[in-house]
Amino acid sequence: MNKATFYHAGCPVSISAEQQVLEALDKNRFDIEIVHLGEKTSHISEAESAGVKSVPTLFLNGDVFHINFGAAIRDLK
Amino acid sequence: MNKATFYHAGCPVSISAEQQVLEALDKNRFDIEIVHLGEKTSHISEAESAGVKSVPTLFLNGDVFHINFGAAIRDLK
């Protein structure tokens, strides 16, 4: 099972939209984790190490896909 | 069948990465079309009407998801 991690910061508008991207992923092949960095600030350093510069971001197979531009990760600290 | 359209402009680095996003979509539910706007400039106005501001972009269920930032669509004209 591959792992897909979706990092966000709770913006209601972007959540409703980006859930469409998650919903479109093949759940038979991907284990999807959703991390709210606004609430789980302890995960920010993990996200930064993965290369996340802004949220929302989809982390897939070791690569970072910044989706649109919500908030810079430094603003979440 | 839902439709997912991926617009790009041929950048080899981003293509190899973004193909991971397409590969992760559930092909049982989505009919995936890939449009190279650098070659098919006739599709640029269609992309602009859909709300595409830059490539690469994933167009899914009527919403536009700009992935990272490659090139502004005005630079493709």
Backbone of each chain as nested JSON, in Angstrom:
{
  "chains": [
    {"id": "A", "residues": [
      {"number": 1, "name": "MET", "atoms": {"N": [0.856, -1.201, 0.0], "CA": [0.0, 0.0, 0.0], "C": [0.884, 1.24, 0.0]}},
      {"number": 2, "name": "ASN", "atoms": {"N": [0.643, 2.12, -0.957], "CA": [1.372, 3.38, -0.971], "C": [0.725, 4.339, 0.008]}},
      {"number": 3, "name": "LYS", "atoms": {"N": [1.46, 5.392, 0.352], "CA": [0.965, 6.35, 1.332], "C": [0.814, 7.712, 0.673]}},
      {"number": 4, "name": "ALA", "atoms": {"N": [-0.34, 8.323, 0.883], "CA": [-0.564, 9.697, 0.419], "C": [-0.919, 10.527, 1.641]}},
      {"number": 5, "name": "THR", "atoms": {"N": [-0.191, 11.603, 1.865], "CA": [-0.473, 12.47, 3.013], "C": [-0.909, 13.829, 2.515]}},
      {"number": 6, "name": "PHE", "atoms": {"N": [-2.02, 14.298, 3.027], "CA": [-2.538, 15.61, 2.646], "C": [-2.377, 16.549, 3.84]}},
      {"number": 7, "name": "TYR", "atoms": {"N": [-1.559, 17.58, 3.674], "CA": [-1.349, 18.569, 4.73], "C": [-2.219, 19.784, 4.457]}},
      {"number": 8, "name": "HIS", "atoms": {"N": [-2.922, 20.254, 5.459], "CA": [-3.716, 21.471, 5.301], "C": [-3.711, 22.23, 6.617]}},
      {"number": 9, "name": "ALA", "atoms": {"N": [-4.354, 23.404, 6.626], "CA": [-4.376, 24.207, 7.84], "C": [-5.795, 24.639, 8.195]}},
      {"number": 10, "name": "GLY", "atoms": {"N": [-6.771, 23.916, 7.682], "CA": [-8.129, 24.119, 8.154], "C": [-8.965, 25.146, 7.422]}},
      {"number": 11, "name": "CYS", "atoms": {"N": [-8.41, 25.746, 6.36], "CA": [-9.227, 26.712, 5.613], "C": [-10.452, 26.0, 5.033]}},
      {"number": 12, "name": "PRO", "atoms": {"N": [-11.665, 26.412, 5.404], "CA": [-12.874, 25.679, 4.96], "C": [-13.057, 25.669, 3.461]}},
      {"number": 13, "name": "VAL", "atoms": {"N": [-12.711, 26.732, 2.794], "CA": [-12.887, 26.772, 1.345], "C": [-11.956, 25.77, 0.675]}},
      {"number": 14, "name": "SER", "atoms": {"N": [-10.698, 25.789, 1.052], "CA": [-9.774, 24.879, 0.374], "C": [-10.061, 23.434, 0.762]}},
      {"number": 15, "name": "ILE", "atoms": {"N": [-10.484, 23.17, 1.992], "CA": [-10.781, 21.792, 2.381], "C": [-11.848, 21.184, 1.477]}},
      {"number": 16, "name": "SER", "atoms": {"N": [-12.933, 21.906, 1.258], "CA": [-14.011, 21.332, 0.458], "C": [-13.528, 21.05, -0.958]}},
      {"number": 17, "name": "ALA", "atoms": {"N": [-12.676, 21.913, -1.477], "CA": [-12.167, 21.695, -2.829], "C": [-11.155, 20.554, -2.86]}},
      {"number": 18, "name": "GLU", "atoms": {"N": [-10.202, 20.611, -1.955], "CA": [-9.132, 19.615, -2.041], "C": [-9.612, 18.214, -1.702]}},
      {"number": 19, "name": "GLN", "atoms": {"N": [-10.69, 18.118, -0.979], "CA": [-11.23, 16.773, -0.724], "C": [-11.588, 16.082, -2.03]}},
      {"number": 20, "name": "GLN", "atoms": {"N": [-11.876, 16.876, -3.054], "CA": [-12.134, 16.269, -4.357], "C": [-10.9, 15.559, -4.897]}},
      {"number": 21, "name": "VAL", "atoms": {"N": [-9.724, 16.161, -4.651], "CA": [-8.501, 15.51, -5.118], "C": [-8.304, 14.201, -4.355]}},
      {"number": 22, "name": "LEU", "atoms": {"N": [-8.472, 14.253, -3.047], "CA": [-8.315, 13.03, -2.255], "C": [-9.342, 11.983, -2.66]}},
      {"number": 23, "name": "GLU", "atoms": {"N": [-10.561, 12.442, -2.896], "CA": [-11.629, 11.514, -3.24], "C": [-11.319, 10.821, -4.573]}},
      {"number": 24, "name": "ALA", "atoms": {"N": [-10.56, 11.503, -5.421], "CA": [-10.254, 10.956, -6.745], "C": [-9.113, 9.939, -6.716]}},
      {"number": 25, "name": "LEU", "atoms": {"N": [-8.373, 9.906, -5.617], "CA": [-7.259, 8.954, -5.542], "C": [-7.811, 7.526, -5.418]}},
      {"number": 26, "name": "ASP", "atoms": {"N": [-7.018, 6.592, -5.875], "CA": [-7.423, 5.187, -5.839], "C": [-7.161, 4.624, -4.444]}},
      {"number": 27, "name": "LYS", "atoms": {"N": [-8.236, 4.464, -3.689], "CA": [-8.073, 4.035, -2.297], "C": [-7.702, 2.557, -2.18]}},
      {"number": 28, "name": "ASN", "atoms": {"N": [-7.776, 1.815, -3.283], "CA": [-7.301, 0.437, -3.25], "C": [-5.786, 0.371, -3.247]}},
      {"number": 29, "name": "ARG", "atoms": {"N": [-5.165, 1.467, -3.668], "CA": [-3.703, 1.456, -3.753], "C": [-3.046, 2.44, -2.803]}},
      {"number": 30, "name": "PHE", "atoms": {"N": [-3.827, 3.404, -2.278], "CA": [-3.224, 4.433, -1.431], "C": [-3.891, 4.498, -0.064]}},
      {"number": 31, "name": "ASP", "atoms": {"N": [-3.052, 4.513, 0.932], "CA": [-3.477, 4.735, 2.311], "C": [-3.359, 6.242, 2.54]}},
      {"number": 32, "name": "ILE", "atoms": {"N": [-4.499, 6.896, 2.751], "CA": [-4.516, 8.356, 2.782], "C": [-4.565, 8.869, 4.218]}},
      {"number": 33, "name": "GLU", "atoms": {"N": [-3.627, 9.74, 4.523], "CA": [-3.592, 10.372, 5.843], "C": [-3.806, 11.871, 5.652]}},
      {"number": 34, "name": "ILE", "atoms": {"N": [-4.621, 12.474, 6.53], "CA": [-4.876, 13.915, 6.456], "C": [-4.34, 14.546, 7.734]}},
      {"number": 35, "name": "VAL", "atoms": {"N": [-3.467, 15.53, 7.576], "CA": [-2.836, 16.161, 8.737], "C": [-3.189, 17.646, 8.758]}},
      {"number": 36, "name": "HIS", "atoms": {"N": [-3.851, 18.06, 9.811], "CA": [-4.227, 19.47, 10.003], "C": [-3.084, 20.143, 10.767]}},
      {"number": 37, "name": "LEU", "atoms": {"N": [-2.242, 20.861, 10.028], "CA": [-1.048, 21.447, 10.65], "C": [-1.383, 22.602, 11.583]}},
      {"number": 38, "name": "GLY", "atoms": {"N": [-2.567, 23.179, 11.411], "CA": [-2.965, 24.234, 12.333], "C": [-3.24, 23.685, 13.725]}},
      {"number": 39, "name": "GLU", "atoms": {"N": [-3.729, 22.441, 13.776], "CA": [-4.001, 21.806, 15.073], "C": [-2.828, 20.964, 15.551]}},
      {"number": 40, "name": "LYS", "atoms": {"N": [-2.197, 20.268, 14.604], "CA": [-1.074, 19.393, 14.976], "C": [0.236, 20.066, 14.616]}},
      {"number": 41, "name": "THR", "atoms": {"N": [0.574, 21.109, 15.37], "CA": [1.797, 21.864, 15.044], "C": [3.042, 21.006, 15.237]}},
      {"number": 42, "name": "SER", "atoms": {"N": [2.923, 19.937, 16.002], "CA": [4.083, 19.053, 16.18], "C": [4.471, 18.364, 14.869]}},
      {"number": 43, "name": "HIS", "atoms": {"N": [3.571, 18.362, 13.893], "CA": [3.875, 17.723, 12.603], "C": [4.521, 18.704, 11.614]}},
      {"number": 44, "name": "ILE", "atoms": {"N": [4.65, 19.971, 12.023], "CA": [5.181, 20.956, 11.073], "C": [6.618, 20.625, 10.665]}},
      {"number": 45, "name": "SER", "atoms": {"N": [7.446, 20.22, 11.628], "CA": [8.842, 19.948, 11.268], "C": [8.916, 18.727, 10.342]}},
      {"number": 46, "name": "GLU", "atoms": {"N": [8.079, 17.744, 10.579], "CA": [8.001, 16.568, 9.676], "C": [7.63, 17.012, 8.257]}},
      {"number": 47, "name": "ALA", "atoms": {"N": [6.646, 17.928, 8.18], "CA": [6.209, 18.413, 6.865], "C": [7.328, 19.202, 6.186]}},
      {"number": 48, "name": "GLU", "atoms": {"N": [7.998, 20.04, 6.964], "CA": [9.104, 20.82, 6.391], "C": [10.22, 19.912, 5.879]}},
      {"number": 49, "name": "SER", "atoms": {"N": [10.518, 18.873, 6.651], "CA": [11.57, 17.933, 6.229], "C": [11.189, 17.247, 4.921]}},
      {"number": 50, "name": "ALA", "atoms": {"N": [9.891, 17.047, 4.718], "CA": [9.425, 16.412, 3.487], "C": [9.458, 17.384, 2.308]}},
      {"number": 51, "name": "GLY", "atoms": {"N": [9.686, 18.681, 2.583], "CA": [9.764, 19.659, 1.499], "C": [8.518, 20.508, 1.345]}},
      {"number": 52, "name": "VAL", "atoms": {"N": [7.618, 20.44, 2.312], "CA": [6.376, 21.206, 2.223], "C": [6.663, 22.686, 2.5]}},
      {"number": 53, "name": "LYS", "atoms": {"N": [6.311, 23.546, 1.549], "CA": [6.547, 24.982, 1.682], "C": [5.265, 25.731, 2.013]}},
      {"number": 54, "name": "SER", "atoms": {"N": [4.132, 25.179, 1.63], "CA": [2.85, 25.832, 1.871], "C": [1.772, 24.758, 1.964]}},
      {"number": 55, "name": "VAL", "atoms": {"N": [0.627, 25.161, 2.472], "CA": [-0.522, 24.245, 2.492], "C": [-1.635, 24.866, 1.657]}},
      {"number": 56, "name": "PRO", "atoms": {"N": [-2.533, 24.085, 1.105], "CA": [-2.574, 22.626, 1.108], "C": [-1.528, 21.982, 0.207]}},
      {"number": 57, "name": "THR", "atoms": {"N": [-1.079, 20.814, 0.638], "CA": [-0.069, 20.066, -0.111], "C": [-0.391, 18.578, -0.064]}},
      {"number": 58, "name": "LEU", "atoms": {"N": [-0.173, 17.945, -1.178], "CA": [-0.299, 16.489, -1.245], "C": [1.104, 15.897, -1.312]}},
      {"number": 59, "name": "PHE", "atoms": {"N": [1.405, 15.012, -0.377], "CA": [2.715, 14.342, -0.34], "C": [2.495, 12.916, -0.817]}},
      {"number": 60, "name": "LEU", "atoms": {"N": [3.12, 12.582, -1.929], "CA": [2.802, 11.33, -2.62], "C": [4.096, 10.681, -3.086]}},
      {"number": 61, "name": "ASN", "atoms": {"N": [4.33, 9.457, -2.669], "CA": [5.509, 8.706, -3.133], "C": [6.808, 9.505, -2.987]}},
      {"number": 62, "name": "GLY", "atoms": {"N": [6.928, 10.269, -1.906], "CA": [8.174, 11.001, -1.683], "C": [8.249, 12.344, -2.376]}},
      {"number": 63, "name": "ASP", "atoms": {"N": [7.239, 12.692, -3.154], "CA": [7.247, 13.983, -3.838], "C": [6.159, 14.892, -3.28]}},
      {"number": 64, "name": "VAL", "atoms": {"N": [6.447, 16.197, -3.305], "CA": [5.553, 17.195, -2.727], "C": [4.803, 17.906, -3.848]}},
      {"number": 65, "name": "PHE", "atoms": {"N": [3.482, 17.943, -3.753], "CA": [2.673, 18.652, -4.737], "C": [1.897, 19.743, -4.024]}},
      {"number": 66, "name": "HIS", "atoms": {"N": [2.396, 20.97, -4.141], "CA": [1.681, 22.101, -3.559], "C": [0.479, 22.395, -4.439]}},
      {"number": 67, "name": "ILE", "atoms": {"N": [-0.709, 22.419, -3.833], "CA": [-1.938, 22.625, -4.6], "C": [-2.415, 24.046, -4.375]}},
      {"number": 68, "name": "ASN", "atoms": {"N": [-2.563, 24.794, -5.461], "CA": [-2.9, 26.203, -5.356], "C": [-1.983, 26.853, -4.327]}},
      {"number": 69, "name": "PHE", "atoms": {"N": [-2.361, 27.908, -3.686], "CA": [-1.513, 28.447, -2.616], "C": [-2.405, 28.946, -1.51]}},
      {"number": 70, "name": "GLY", "atoms": {"N": [-2.324, 28.287, -0.369], "CA": [-3.14, 28.682, 0.779], "C": [-2.336, 29.544, 1.725]}},
      {"number": 71, "name": "ALA", "atoms": {"N": [-1.485, 28.913, 2.514], "CA": [-0.703, 29.614, 3.52], "C": [0.714, 29.082, 3.518]}},
      {"number": 72, "name": "ALA", "atoms": {"N": [1.679, 29.988, 3.722], "CA": [3.068, 29.571, 3.854], "C": [3.234, 28.832, 5.17]}},
      {"number": 73, "name": "ILE", "atoms": {"N": [4.081, 27.824, 5.171], "CA": [4.224, 26.996, 6.367], "C": [4.809, 27.807, 7.52]}},
      {"number": 74, "name": "ARG", "atoms": {"N": [5.608, 28.802, 7.218], "CA": [6.18, 29.603, 8.312], "C": [5.094, 30.368, 9.068]}},
      {"number": 75, "name": "ASP", "atoms": {"N": [3.966, 30.64, 8.417], "CA": [2.876, 31.355, 9.086], "C": [2.077, 30.465, 10.033]}},
      {"number": 76, "name": "LEU", "atoms": {"N": [2.346, 29.163, 10.004], "CA": [1.616, 28.239, 10.878], "C": [2.322, 28.022, 12.208]}},
      {"number": 77, "name": "LYS", "atoms": {"N": [3.56, 28.492, 12.292], "CA": [4.342, 28.237, 13.515], "C": [3.905, 29.139, 14.661]}}
    ]},
    {"id": "B", "residues": [
      {"number": 1, "name": "MET", "atoms": {"N": [-18.867, 8.211, -15.726], "CA": [-17.404, 8.39, -15.609], "C": [-17.11, 9.875, -15.426]}},
      {"number": 2, "name": "ASN", "atoms": {"N": [-16.376, 10.203, -14.4], "CA": [-15.942, 11.583, -14.218], "C": [-14.755, 11.863, -15.126]}},
      {"number": 3, "name": "LYS", "atoms": {"N": [-14.504, 13.128, -15.338], "CA": [-13.422, 13.516, -16.232], "C": [-12.364, 14.278, -15.445]}},
      {"number": 4, "name": "ALA", "atoms": {"N": [-11.124, 13.915, -15.642], "CA": [-10.004, 14.654, -15.055], "C": [-9.1, 15.097, -16.196]}},
      {"number": 5, "name": "THR", "atoms": {"N": [-8.822, 16.378, -16.287], "CA": [-7.947, 16.89, -17.348], "C": [-6.686, 17.464, -16.723]}},
      {"number": 6, "name": "PHE", "atoms": {"N": [-5.566, 17.037, -17.241], "CA": [-4.28, 17.528, -16.749], "C": [-3.658, 18.406, -17.826]}},
      {"number": 7, "name": "TYR", "atoms": {"N": [-3.488, 19.689, -17.507], "CA": [-2.867, 20.62, -18.457], "C": [-1.401, 20.81, -18.095]}},
      {"number": 8, "name": "HIS", "atoms": {"N": [-0.546, 20.714, -19.07], "CA": [0.881, 20.964, -18.814], "C": [1.484, 21.62, -20.048]}},
      {"number": 9, "name": "ALA", "atoms": {"N": [2.771, 21.964, -19.948], "CA": [3.417, 22.623, -21.085], "C": [4.715, 21.936, -21.475]}},
      {"number": 10, "name": "GLY", "atoms": {"N": [4.85, 20.687, -21.071], "CA": [5.971, 19.896, -21.584], "C": [7.252, 19.924, -20.786]}},
      {"number": 11, "name": "CYS", "atoms": {"N": [7.279, 20.626, -19.662], "CA": [8.503, 20.635, -18.846], "C": [8.807, 19.212, -18.379]}},
      {"number": 12, "name": "PRO", "atoms": {"N": [9.978, 18.665, -18.755], "CA": [10.229, 17.247, -18.451], "C": [10.287, 16.946, -16.957]}},
      {"number": 13, "name": "VAL", "atoms": {"N": [10.812, 17.848, -16.171], "CA": [10.902, 17.589, -14.732], "C": [9.514, 17.494, -14.125]}},
      {"number": 14, "name": "SER", "atoms": {"N": [8.659, 18.469, -14.453], "CA": [7.343, 18.433, -13.833], "C": [6.505, 17.289, -14.375]}},
      {"number": 15, "name": "ILE", "atoms": {"N": [6.677, 16.929, -15.652], "CA": [5.899, 15.809, -16.191], "C": [6.16, 14.54, -15.405]}},
      {"number": 16, "name": "SER", "atoms": {"N": [7.424, 14.239, -15.159], "CA": [7.717, 12.986, -14.468], "C": [7.119, 12.991, -13.076]}},
      {"number": 17, "name": "ALA", "atoms": {"N": [7.126, 14.148, -12.427], "CA": [6.552, 14.221, -11.084], "C": [5.03, 14.154, -11.134]}},
      {"number": 18, "name": "GLU", "atoms": {"N": [4.43, 14.975, -11.99], "CA": [2.975, 15.045, -11.984], "C": [2.313, 13.762, -12.484]}},
      {"number": 19, "name": "GLN", "atoms": {"N": [3.037, 12.997, -13.246], "CA": [2.458, 11.712, -13.651], "C": [2.153, 10.844, -12.449]}},
      {"number": 20, "name": "GLN", "atoms": {"N": [2.861, 11.099, -11.346], "CA": [2.545, 10.365, -10.123], "C": [1.162, 10.713, -9.608]}},
      {"number": 21, "name": "VAL", "atoms": {"N": [0.781, 11.981, -9.752], "CA": [-0.552, 12.372, -9.3], "C": [-1.595, 11.694, -10.185]}},
      {"number": 22, "name": "LEU", "atoms": {"N": [-1.391, 11.746, -11.489], "CA": [-2.345, 11.092, -12.391], "C": [-2.4, 9.594, -12.137]}},
      {"number": 23, "name": "GLU", "atoms": {"N": [-1.243, 9.01, -11.909], "CA": [-1.178, 7.558, -11.704], "C": [-1.95, 7.171, -10.449]}},
      {"number": 24, "name": "ALA", "atoms": {"N": [-2.04, 8.109, -9.499], "CA": [-2.701, 7.82, -8.226], "C": [-4.219, 7.94, -8.314]}},
      {"number": 25, "name": "LEU", "atoms": {"N": [-4.719, 8.559, -9.378], "CA": [-6.172, 8.702, -9.506], "C": [-6.817, 7.353, -9.794]}},
      {"number": 26, "name": "ASP", "atoms": {"N": [-8.049, 7.221, -9.4], "CA": [-8.788, 5.975, -9.584], "C": [-9.315, 5.923, -11.011]}},
      {"number": 27, "name": "LYS", "atoms": {"N": [-8.647, 5.116, -11.835], "CA": [-9.0, 5.067, -13.263], "C": [-10.327, 4.352, -13.514]}},
      {"number": 28, "name": "ASN", "atoms": {"N": [-10.85, 3.692, -12.501], "CA": [-12.175, 3.093, -12.66], "C": [-13.262, 4.153, -12.604]}},
      {"number": 29, "name": "ARG", "atoms": {"N": [-12.932, 5.308, -12.046], "CA": [-13.945, 6.345, -11.877], "C": [-13.647, 7.584, -12.705]}},
      {"number": 30, "name": "PHE", "atoms": {"N": [-12.401, 7.737, -13.168], "CA": [-12.048, 8.958, -13.884], "C": [-11.477, 8.657, -15.258]}},
      {"number": 31, "name": "ASP", "atoms": {"N": [-11.995, 9.388, -16.208], "CA": [-11.478, 9.354, -17.563], "C": [-10.461, 10.483, -17.645]}},
      {"number": 32, "name": "ILE", "atoms": {"N": [-9.2, 10.14, -17.839], "CA": [-8.124, 11.124, -17.716], "C": [-7.655, 11.592, -19.091]}},
      {"number": 33, "name": "GLU", "atoms": {"N": [-7.661, 12.899, -19.261], "CA": [-7.167, 13.493, -20.507], "C": [-5.949, 14.356, -20.184]}},
      {"number": 34, "name": "ILE", "atoms": {"N": [-4.937, 14.263, -21.017], "CA": [-3.721, 15.053, -20.806], "C": [-3.57, 16.008, -21.987]}},
      {"number": 35, "name": "VAL", "atoms": {"N": [-3.488, 17.309, -21.701], "CA": [-3.415, 18.313, -22.763], "C": [-2.101, 19.09, -22.639]}},
      {"number": 36, "name": "HIS", "atoms": {"N": [-1.293, 18.998, -23.668], "CA": [-0.015, 19.709, -23.726], "C": [-0.282, 21.078, -24.364]}},
      {"number": 37, "name": "LEU", "atoms": {"N": [-0.386, 22.107, -23.524], "CA": [-0.761, 23.435, -24.041], "C": [0.348, 24.078, -24.857]}},
      {"number": 38, "name": "GLY", "atoms": {"N": [1.568, 23.602, -24.68], "CA": [2.655, 24.125, -25.502], "C": [2.505, 23.698, -26.949]}},
      {"number": 39, "name": "GLU", "atoms": {"N": [1.949, 22.498, -27.162], "CA": [1.755, 21.986, -28.523], "C": [0.356, 22.308, -29.044]}},
      {"number": 40, "name": "LYS", "atoms": {"N": [-0.634, 22.195, -28.148], "CA": [-2.022, 22.43, -28.561], "C": [-2.464, 23.81, -28.082]}},
      {"number": 41, "name": "THR", "atoms": {"N": [-1.905, 24.843, -28.698], "CA": [-2.222, 26.198, -28.24], "C": [-3.694, 26.543, -28.474]}},
      {"number": 42, "name": "SER", "atoms": {"N": [-4.361, 25.788, -29.352], "CA": [-5.793, 26.038, -29.57], "C": [-6.61, 25.719, -28.322]}},
      {"number": 43, "name": "HIS", "atoms": {"N": [-6.032, 24.963, -27.4], "CA": [-6.755, 24.616, -26.174], "C": [-6.552, 25.647, -25.066]}},
      {"number": 44, "name": "ILE", "atoms": {"N": [-5.723, 26.662, -25.318], "CA": [-5.42, 27.622, -24.251], "C": [-6.661, 28.385, -23.811]}},
      {"number": 45, "name": "SER", "atoms": {"N": [-7.482, 28.81, -24.775], "CA": [-8.662, 29.581, -24.368], "C": [-9.638, 28.726, -23.576]}},
      {"number": 46, "name": "GLU", "atoms": {"N": [-9.757, 27.449, -23.948], "CA": [-10.579, 26.507, -23.18], "C": [-10.055, 26.397, -21.743]}},
      {"number": 47, "name": "ALA", "atoms": {"N": [-8.734, 26.295, -21.604], "CA": [-8.138, 26.188, -20.267], "C": [-8.379, 27.468, -19.47]}},
      {"number": 48, "name": "GLU", "atoms": {"N": [-8.199, 28.602, -20.124], "CA": [-8.427, 29.878, -19.429], "C": [-9.873, 30.005, -18.971]}},
      {"number": 49, "name": "SER", "atoms": {"N": [-10.797, 29.589, -19.821], "CA": [-12.212, 29.652, -19.446], "C": [-12.5, 28.772, -18.235]}},
      {"number": 50, "name": "ALA", "atoms": {"N": [-11.752, 27.677, -18.113], "CA": [-11.945, 26.772, -16.982], "C": [-11.327, 27.337, -15.709]}},
      {"number": 51, "name": "GLY", "atoms": {"N": [-10.541, 28.422, -15.838], "CA": [-9.929, 29.038, -14.654], "C": [-8.465, 28.706, -14.467]}},
      {"number": 52, "name": "VAL", "atoms": {"N": [-7.842, 28.112, -15.483], "CA": [-6.438, 27.741, -15.371], "C": [-5.559, 28.993, -15.477]}},
      {"number": 53, "name": "LYS", "atoms": {"N": [-4.751, 29.231, -14.46], "CA": [-3.87, 30.405, -14.431], "C": [-2.43, 30.024, -14.74]}},
      {"number": 54, "name": "SER", "atoms": {"N": [-2.07, 28.796, -14.467], "CA": [-0.698, 28.338, -14.691], "C": [-0.724, 26.839, -14.952]}},
      {"number": 55, "name": "VAL", "atoms": {"N": [0.37, 26.332, -15.454], "CA": [0.509, 24.88, -15.62], "C": [1.699, 24.426, -14.797]}},
      {"number": 56, "name": "PRO", "atoms": {"N": [1.752, 23.204, -14.339], "CA": [0.737, 22.162, -14.487], "C": [-0.486, 22.391, -13.614]}},
      {"number": 57, "name": "THR", "atoms": {"N": [-1.629, 21.958, -14.135], "CA": [-2.9, 22.076, -13.433], "C": [-3.753, 20.84, -13.658]}},
      {"number": 58, "name": "LEU", "atoms": {"N": [-4.413, 20.439, -12.603], "CA": [-5.372, 19.347, -12.697], "C": [-6.765, 19.941, -12.626]}},
      {"number": 59, "name": "PHE", "atoms": {"N": [-7.578, 19.654, -13.635], "CA": [-8.963, 20.137, -13.685], "C": [-9.849, 18.949, -13.368]}},
      {"number": 60, "name": "LEU", "atoms": {"N": [-10.593, 19.041, -12.271], "CA": [-11.3, 17.875, -11.723], "C": [-12.675, 18.315, -11.271]}},
      {"number": 61, "name": "ASN", "atoms": {"N": [-13.714, 17.703, -11.8], "CA": [-15.084, 17.988, -11.364], "C": [-15.409, 19.481, -11.373]}},
      {"number": 62, "name": "GLY", "atoms": {"N": [-14.88, 20.207, -12.33], "CA": [-15.194, 21.627, -12.437], "C": [-14.314, 22.536, -11.609]}},
      {"number": 63, "name": "ASP", "atoms": {"N": [-13.391, 21.968, -10.836], "CA": [-12.488, 22.797, -10.037], "C": [-11.065, 22.681, -10.564]}},
      {"number": 64, "name": "VAL", "atoms": {"N": [-10.317, 23.776, -10.382], "CA": [-8.961, 23.863, -10.895], "C": [-7.975, 23.704, -9.741]}},
      {"number": 65, "name": "PHE", "atoms": {"N": [-7.037, 22.782, -9.88], "CA": [-6.006, 22.593, -8.862], "C": [-4.646, 22.853, -9.5]}},
      {"number": 66, "name": "HIS", "atoms": {"N": [-4.117, 24.051, -9.232], "CA": [-2.785, 24.368, -9.73], "C": [-1.768, 23.606, -8.886]}},
      {"number": 67, "name": "ILE", "atoms": {"N": [-0.918, 22.855, -9.526], "CA": [0.056, 22.036, -8.803], "C": [1.426, 22.693, -8.918]}},
      {"number": 68, "name": "ASN", "atoms": {"N": [2.007, 22.988, -7.763], "CA": [3.273, 23.719, -7.74], "C": [3.132, 24.942, -8.656]}},
      {"number": 69, "name": "PHE", "atoms": {"N": [4.213, 25.445, -9.204], "CA": [4.043, 26.532, -10.161], "C": [5.065, 26.336, -11.257]}},
      {"number": 70, "name": "GLY", "atoms": {"N": [4.58, 26.081, -12.452], "CA": [5.474, 25.884, -13.581], "C": [5.566, 27.148, -14.397]}},
      {"number": 71, "name": "ALA", "atoms": {"N": [4.547, 27.404, -15.185], "CA": [4.553, 28.551, -16.087], "C": [3.17, 29.209, -16.084]}},
      {"number": 72, "name": "ALA", "atoms": {"N": [3.17, 30.517, -16.151], "CA": [1.903, 31.241, -16.275], "C": [1.321, 30.991, -17.658]}},
      {"number": 73, "name": "ILE", "atoms": {"N": [-0.002, 30.911, -17.718], "CA": [-0.632, 30.56, -18.989], "C": [-0.41, 31.655, -20.035]}},
      {"number": 74, "name": "ARG", "atoms": {"N": [-0.26, 32.9, -19.611], "CA": [-0.027, 33.971, -20.586], "C": [1.317, 33.792, -21.294]}},
      {"number": 75, "name": "ASP", "atoms": {"N": [2.261, 33.11, -20.669], "CA": [3.557, 32.888, -21.305], "C": [3.519, 31.796, -22.361]}},
      {"number": 76, "name": "LEU", "atoms": {"N": [2.403, 31.1, -22.465], "CA": [2.295, 30.016, -23.45], "C": [1.715, 30.511, -24.772]}},
      {"number": 77, "name": "LYS", "atoms": {"N": [1.217, 31.751, -24.766], "CA": [0.531, 32.243, -25.965], "C": [1.522, 32.671, -27.048]}}
    ]}
  ]
}
